[in-house]
Amino acid sequence: MPAPFPISDHCDGHRFFNPRRHEDRTWFDVLRWKRAAQPAPWPAQPPLSRIPPSPLPADTRLAATWIGHATFLLQTHAGTVLTDPVFSRRVGPFNRLGPVRVRPPGIALEDLPAIDVVLLSHDHYDHCDHASLQQLWRRHAPLAFTPLGNAPLLRAAGFSPERIISLDWWQSHTTPAGLTVTATPARHWSNRLSGPRNGRLWSGFHLRTPDTSVLFTGDTAYDDEMFVNIHTRLGPPDLALIPIGAYLPRWFMKEQHCDPAEAVQIHRDLGARLSIGMHWGTFPLTDDGFADPPRELAAALVAAGLPPAVFITPALGEAVRL
C-alpha cells in the first residue's frame, strides 16, 4: 500500500513526528500526572460586554482580536481570517466531555464579520471543534487551510473539498485576494478519537499580505532551532501569536507546550515586532491557574530585559491594531 504522505524529516509516510526529538506521553504518564496533580483554582468569571468588531480602517494594516484560547479574528486588507475556531462551551468528544469554558468568546460567532479564511492547526479538541466549524461553513463557506491529514475533519464538518487547502510544513498558497499562507513547523503531536495517534500533522501558519505579516504558532513546545529557522526563511513577523498557558506540570507538558519564559524566547527567536499571548484563561486544561500565565509572562519579560509592550495579553474582545 503506498504511503499516504510524503516521507520527510517529520513523516515516515504514515505517521508524523517532531524532528530531532519526539516523545509521546502514555496513559501511565497521564495517571502519574493526575494522581499527583495540584491544579490551581480557576475563578468563575463574569459575562463579557461584547462589542461586534468594526471594519478595518484604510490606514490600519491589521487588527487582531483575541476571541479566546487559540481563536483570533485577524482583519487584513487581503481578507479576514479566523484561527483555530472554538466557540463551544466544552472542548472534547461530542462536546459532552472535556474542560468547560470559563469565559464566553470575546466575539459571539453570530457577530463575526464575513470570514474569508479559517486556519486549523491540528486535530486536538481545544483547537478543532466540529460544532464551530459546521456553523462557520454554513454562515461563511470560508477557505480552510490545514496541515496534512486534517482535511477529512473539515469535510466531516461540511466543508467542500475544493475549499480545503492541505499543506505540509513550508508549503504555501496565495489566495486571489493576495493573502499568502505558509504552514510552519511546530513542536507538538496529534490525536483524536477518530484516527491513529500522530496520523495527522500539526503546524503553525505564517500569513503575508502586501503590507503586513503574522505568525500564528499553533500549539507548540519550545525548540531552539525551529523558530530561528522560521525567522530565517520567512523574516520577522509584524505580529506573533504565541501560547503562554497549559504548561504545568513541566515534566509532562514540556514536550508539547511552552511556558511563558519559553514563549518570550520564541518571540526573540522570531524577531517579532509585537507578540500576543494565547492559549490561556479560557479552558482549564492543566495545573497552571487562571492568572498564572500573564503573571509569569511579565516576570519573564523583566528577566529578558524586554519592555512589557512587546508581548501583551489583551482582554477578550479587544482589538489590537497595527
C-alpha positions as CSV (number, residue, x, y, z in Angstrom):
1,M,0.0,0.0,0.0
2,P,1.5,3.3,-1.0
3,A,2.3,5.8,1.8
4,P,-0.4,8.5,2.0
5,F,2.0,11.3,2.9
6,P,5.4,12.4,1.6
7,I,8.4,11.0,3.5
8,S,10.3,13.8,5.2
9,D,12.2,14.7,8.4
10,H,8.8,14.8,10.2
11,C,6.9,11.9,8.5
12,D,7.6,8.2,7.7
13,G,4.9,8.2,5.1
14,H,2.2,7.2,7.5
15,R,2.9,8.9,10.9
16,F,4.2,12.3,11.8
17,F,6.8,13.1,14.4
18,N,8.9,16.0,15.6
19,P,12.3,16.3,14.1
20,R,15.4,15.9,16.3
21,R,13.3,14.5,19.2
22,H,9.8,13.2,19.6
23,E,8.2,12.0,22.9
24,D,4.7,10.6,23.2
25,R,3.0,10.5,26.6
26,T,1.4,7.3,27.6
27,W,-1.7,6.6,29.7
28,F,0.7,5.7,32.5
29,D,2.1,9.2,32.3
30,V,-1.4,10.6,32.4
31,L,-2.3,8.6,35.5
32,R,1.0,9.6,37.2
33,W,0.2,13.3,36.5
34,K,-3.4,13.1,37.7
35,R,-2.5,11.2,40.9
36,A,-0.1,13.9,42.0
37,A,-1.9,16.9,40.3
38,Q,-2.4,20.0,42.3
39,P,-4.3,22.2,39.9
40,A,-4.6,25.9,40.8
41,P,-8.2,27.1,41.1
42,W,-10.0,28.8,38.3
43,P,-12.4,31.5,39.4
44,A,-15.8,32.0,37.8
45,Q,-15.7,35.0,35.5
46,P,-18.5,37.5,34.9
47,P,-20.1,37.7,31.4
48,L,-18.3,40.0,28.9
49,S,-19.7,43.2,27.4
50,R,-19.1,42.0,23.8
51,I,-18.9,44.6,21.0
52,P,-19.0,43.4,17.4
53,P,-15.8,44.1,15.5
54,S,-15.7,47.2,13.3
55,P,-14.4,47.2,9.7
56,L,-10.7,47.6,9.2
57,P,-9.8,51.3,8.6
58,A,-7.9,52.1,5.4
59,D,-4.9,53.3,7.4
60,T,-4.7,50.2,9.6
61,R,-2.7,47.2,8.2
62,L,-4.0,44.6,10.7
63,A,-6.5,44.2,13.6
64,A,-6.1,41.1,15.8
65,T,-8.9,40.3,18.3
66,W,-8.5,37.6,20.8
67,I,-11.7,35.6,21.0
68,G,-10.4,33.1,23.5
69,H,-7.8,30.3,23.8
70,A,-6.2,30.0,20.3
71,T,-9.1,31.7,18.4
72,F,-8.2,35.0,16.9
73,L,-10.0,37.2,14.4
74,L,-7.4,38.7,12.1
75,Q,-8.7,41.5,9.8
76,T,-6.4,42.4,7.0
77,H,-6.8,44.2,3.6
78,A,-6.3,40.8,1.9
79,G,-9.0,39.0,3.8
80,T,-10.5,38.2,7.2
81,V,-9.0,35.2,9.0
82,L,-10.1,33.1,11.9
83,T,-7.6,30.9,13.7
84,D,-8.5,27.5,15.3
85,P,-12.1,28.5,15.8
86,V,-13.6,27.2,19.0
87,F,-16.9,28.7,20.2
88,S,-18.4,25.8,22.1
89,R,-18.9,25.7,25.8
90,R,-17.0,22.4,26.2
91,V,-14.0,21.0,24.4
92,G,-13.9,17.3,24.0
93,P,-15.5,14.4,22.2
94,F,-19.1,15.2,21.1
95,N,-18.8,18.5,23.1
96,R,-20.0,16.4,26.2
97,L,-16.7,15.5,27.7
98,G,-13.6,17.6,28.5
99,P,-13.0,21.0,30.0
100,V,-15.7,23.6,30.2
101,R,-15.2,27.2,29.0
102,V,-14.6,29.6,31.9
103,R,-15.3,32.8,29.9
104,P,-17.5,33.3,26.9
105,P,-16.0,34.0,23.5
106,G,-14.8,37.6,23.1
107,I,-16.9,37.8,19.9
108,A,-20.0,35.8,19.5
109,L,-20.0,33.5,16.5
110,E,-23.1,35.2,15.1
111,D,-21.4,38.6,15.4
112,L,-18.4,37.7,13.3
113,P,-17.8,39.7,10.1
114,A,-17.6,37.8,6.8
115,I,-14.9,35.2,7.3
116,D,-12.7,34.5,4.2
117,V,-10.2,32.1,5.7
118,V,-10.1,29.6,8.5
119,L,-6.8,28.2,9.8
120,L,-6.9,24.8,11.5
121,S,-3.5,24.0,13.1
122,H,-4.2,20.4,14.4
123,D,-6.8,18.0,15.5
124,H,-6.9,18.4,19.3
125,Y,-10.4,19.2,20.6
126,D,-9.5,22.6,22.0
127,H,-8.3,23.7,18.5
128,C,-10.5,21.7,16.2
129,D,-14.2,22.0,17.3
130,H,-16.6,20.2,14.9
131,A,-19.7,22.2,16.0
132,S,-17.9,25.6,15.5
133,L,-16.6,24.5,12.1
134,Q,-20.1,23.4,11.0
135,Q,-21.6,26.8,11.9
136,L,-18.8,28.7,10.2
137,W,-19.2,26.7,7.0
138,R,-23.0,27.3,7.0
139,R,-22.6,31.0,7.6
140,H,-19.5,31.9,5.6
141,A,-18.2,29.0,3.5
142,P,-14.6,30.1,4.1
143,L,-11.4,28.8,2.5
144,A,-9.7,26.5,5.0
145,F,-6.0,25.9,5.5
146,T,-4.8,22.9,7.5
147,P,-1.7,20.6,7.7
148,L,-1.6,17.2,6.0
149,G,-4.1,14.6,7.2
150,N,-6.7,17.0,8.7
151,A,-8.9,17.6,5.6
152,P,-11.3,14.8,6.5
153,L,-12.1,16.6,9.7
154,L,-13.1,19.7,7.8
155,R,-15.1,17.6,5.3
156,A,-17.0,16.0,8.1
157,A,-18.0,19.5,9.3
158,G,-19.4,20.2,5.9
159,F,-16.5,22.0,4.1
160,S,-16.4,21.3,0.4
161,P,-13.2,19.6,-0.7
162,E,-12.4,22.4,-3.2
163,R,-12.4,24.9,-0.2
164,I,-9.8,23.0,1.7
165,I,-6.1,23.6,1.2
166,S,-3.8,20.9,2.8
167,L,-0.2,22.0,3.4
168,D,3.0,20.3,4.5
169,W,5.5,22.3,6.5
170,W,6.9,25.2,4.4
171,Q,4.3,24.8,1.7
172,S,2.5,28.0,0.7
173,H,-0.7,29.0,-1.1
174,T,-1.8,32.5,-2.1
175,T,-5.5,33.4,-2.3
176,P,-6.9,35.6,-5.1
177,A,-7.1,38.5,-2.6
178,G,-3.3,38.3,-2.1
179,L,-3.0,36.6,1.2
180,T,-0.1,34.1,1.3
181,V,-0.4,31.3,3.8
182,T,2.6,29.2,4.7
183,A,2.4,26.2,7.0
184,T,5.2,26.4,9.6
185,P,6.8,23.8,11.9
186,A,5.5,23.4,15.4
187,R,6.7,21.0,18.2
188,H,3.6,19.1,19.2
189,W,1.6,15.9,18.4
190,S,-1.9,14.9,17.3
191,N,-4.6,12.6,18.5
192,R,-8.4,12.3,18.5
193,L,-11.0,9.5,19.0
194,S,-11.0,9.0,15.2
195,G,-7.7,8.1,13.6
196,P,-4.4,6.9,14.9
197,R,-2.1,8.9,17.2
198,N,0.1,11.3,15.1
199,G,-1.8,10.3,11.9
200,R,-2.4,14.0,11.2
201,L,0.2,16.7,11.0
202,W,0.3,19.8,13.3
203,S,1.6,23.2,12.3
204,G,1.6,27.0,12.7
205,F,0.8,29.4,9.9
206,H,2.6,32.4,8.6
207,L,0.4,35.0,6.9
208,R,1.7,37.6,4.5
209,T,-0.2,40.4,2.8
210,P,1.3,43.2,0.7
211,D,1.7,45.3,3.8
212,T,2.0,43.1,6.9
213,S,2.9,39.6,8.2
214,V,1.6,37.4,11.1
215,L,2.8,34.2,12.6
216,F,0.2,32.0,14.4
217,T,2.4,29.4,16.1
218,G,-0.4,26.9,16.8
219,D,0.2,24.7,19.8
220,T,3.9,24.2,20.3
221,A,6.7,23.4,22.7
222,Y,10.0,25.3,22.5
223,D,12.7,24.3,20.1
224,D,16.0,26.1,19.9
225,E,16.2,25.7,16.1
226,M,12.7,25.7,14.9
227,F,11.7,29.4,15.4
228,V,15.1,30.7,14.3
229,N,14.5,28.8,11.1
230,I,11.1,30.3,10.6
231,H,12.7,33.8,11.1
232,T,15.4,33.0,8.6
233,R,13.1,31.6,5.9
234,L,10.1,33.9,6.3
235,G,11.5,37.0,8.0
236,P,10.5,38.7,11.3
237,P,6.7,38.9,11.6
238,D,4.9,42.1,12.5
239,L,2.8,40.1,14.9
240,A,3.3,36.7,16.5
241,L,0.5,34.8,18.3
242,I,2.3,32.6,20.9
243,P,0.9,30.2,23.5
244,I,1.6,31.0,27.1
245,G,-0.7,28.7,29.0
246,A,-1.3,25.0,29.8
247,Y,2.3,24.3,30.8
248,L,2.2,22.6,34.2
249,P,3.5,20.2,35.3
250,R,6.6,20.8,33.3
251,W,7.8,17.1,33.3
252,F,4.6,16.2,31.4
253,M,4.0,19.3,29.3
254,K,7.5,20.4,28.3
255,E,7.5,18.4,25.1
256,Q,4.1,19.8,23.9
257,H,3.5,23.2,25.4
258,C,5.9,26.1,26.0
259,D,5.8,28.0,29.3
260,P,5.8,31.8,29.5
261,A,9.6,32.1,29.6
262,E,9.9,29.9,26.6
263,A,7.2,31.9,24.9
264,V,9.4,35.0,25.4
265,Q,12.3,33.1,23.8
266,I,10.1,32.2,20.8
267,H,9.3,35.9,20.5
268,R,13.0,36.7,20.4
269,D,13.9,33.9,18.1
270,L,11.3,35.1,15.6
271,G,12.3,38.7,15.9
272,A,8.7,39.6,16.2
273,R,7.8,43.3,16.3
274,L,4.8,42.5,18.7
275,S,3.6,39.3,20.3
276,I,0.2,38.4,21.8
277,G,-0.2,35.6,24.4
278,M,-2.8,33.0,23.7
279,H,-3.8,29.5,24.9
280,W,-4.7,30.7,28.4
281,G,-7.6,32.0,30.5
282,T,-10.3,30.1,28.7
283,F,-10.3,26.4,29.4
284,P,-8.7,24.8,32.5
285,L,-6.6,22.2,30.8
286,T,-3.6,21.7,33.1
287,D,-2.3,22.6,36.6
288,D,-1.5,26.2,36.0
289,G,-4.0,28.7,37.3
290,F,-6.2,31.2,35.6
291,A,-3.9,34.2,36.2
292,D,-0.5,32.4,36.2
293,P,0.4,32.7,32.5
294,P,0.2,36.6,32.3
295,R,1.9,37.0,35.6
296,E,4.8,34.7,34.7
297,L,5.0,36.3,31.2
298,A,5.5,39.7,32.9
299,A,8.3,38.2,35.0
300,A,9.9,36.5,32.0
301,L,9.9,39.8,30.1
302,V,11.7,41.5,33.0
303,A,14.2,38.7,33.2
304,A,14.9,39.0,29.5
305,G,15.3,42.8,29.7
306,L,12.3,43.4,27.4
307,P,9.6,46.1,27.9
308,P,6.1,44.8,28.6
309,A,4.8,46.5,25.4
310,V,6.5,44.0,23.1
311,F,4.5,40.9,24.4
312,I,1.0,41.6,25.6
313,T,-2.1,39.9,26.8
314,P,-5.1,41.9,25.6
315,A,-8.6,41.5,27.0
316,L,-11.1,39.2,25.3
317,G,-12.7,41.0,22.5
318,E,-10.1,43.8,22.5
319,A,-8.8,44.6,19.0
320,V,-5.0,45.2,18.7
321,R,-4.3,47.3,15.7
322,L,-1.1,47.8,13.7
